[in-house]
Every structure is written in structure tokens, then in C-alpha cells.
């Protein structure tokens, strides 16, 4: 029987691997998607570090088990910061596309000289 911890760890590993693969691509849009996927994987990882609780109250009611609110607060903050960072990276990618005439990460298309701008 597969445990929930193994299933969640495998899912986080798969999403992280997909994000790293996209980060290593040559275009800016896959890089932005890769950054988002890695951010999602880190958020789920932080959330799961608060342990998988069942039948635990979110606030202290009596002497029963209580879920840790710190990972939830950290993930909520990370979501907001990740959204702002993604918007900033998209703006940088659009500016780079406008300035260089190419959406390639290093600024020029393969097979073109760096001074040509890499028009399609």
C-alpha cells in the first residue's frame, strides 16, 4: 500500500523536475512557466512540512491535536510574493523581446549573429 507521504513526495518531485526542465529551455515563456512550477512545488513542500494531520483543529479548542498554522501563513505569503515576481519576470521577458527582437534567453536566435537581433 502506498502511503500518502510517498505519494505527495513523488508529486512534488515530479513537479520540481518538470519546472527544472522548463527552466533549462532556450525561450523566455518556458522559463517563466518553469519558475512558476518550481514555486508551486516549494509552496506544497512548505505546506506539507507542517505534517499531514487528520482530525486536527486549526485553532486550539482543548487538549486535542492542533494543526500548525505557520506553514499555512508562509505559503499564503509565498503565493502573493510569487504572483508579484511572476508579473515582474513576464514584464522583463516582454522588454527583452522588444529590445532584442527575440524571445531567446541569451538575446539572439541560434544561427544568427548577435548583432542582427534575431528577427524571425
Secondary structure in CASP SS format (residue, H / E / C, confidence):
PFRMAT SS
TARGET T0000
AUTHOR 0000-0000-0000
METHOD secondary structure of the structure
MODEL  1
X C 1.00
X C 1.00
X C 1.00
X H 1.00
X H 1.00
X H 1.00
X H 1.00
X H 1.00
X H 1.00
X H 1.00
X H 1.00
X H 1.00
X H 1.00
X H 1.00
X H 1.00
X H 1.00
X H 1.00
X H 1.00
X H 1.00
X H 1.00
X H 1.00
X H 1.00
X H 1.00
X C 1.00
X C 1.00
X C 1.00
X E 1.00
X H 1.00
X H 1.00
X H 1.00
X H 1.00
X H 1.00
X H 1.00
X H 1.00
X H 1.00
X H 1.00
X H 1.00
X H 1.00
X H 1.00
X H 1.00
X H 1.00
X H 1.00
X H 1.00
X H 1.00
X H 1.00
X H 1.00
X H 1.00
X H 1.00
X C 1.00
X C 1.00
X C 1.00
X C 1.00
X C 1.00
X C 1.00
X C 1.00
X C 1.00
X E 1.00
X C 1.00
X C 1.00
X C 1.00
X C 1.00
X C 1.00
X C 1.00
X C 1.00
X C 1.00
X E 1.00
X C 1.00
X C 1.00
X C 1.00
X H 1.00
X H 1.00
X H 1.00
X H 1.00
X H 1.00
X H 1.00
X H 1.00
X H 1.00
X H 1.00
X H 1.00
X H 1.00
X H 1.00
X H 1.00
X H 1.00
X H 1.00
X H 1.00
X H 1.00
X H 1.00
X H 1.00
X H 1.00
X H 1.00
X H 1.00
X H 1.00
X H 1.00
X H 1.00
X H 1.00
X H 1.00
X H 1.00
X H 1.00
X H 1.00
X H 1.00
X C 1.00
X C 1.00
X C 1.00
X E 1.00
X C 1.00
X C 1.00
X C 1.00
X C 1.00
X C 1.00
X C 1.00
X C 1.00
X C 1.00
X C 1.00
X H 1.00
X H 1.00
X H 1.00
X C 1.00
X C 1.00
X C 1.00
X C 1.00
END
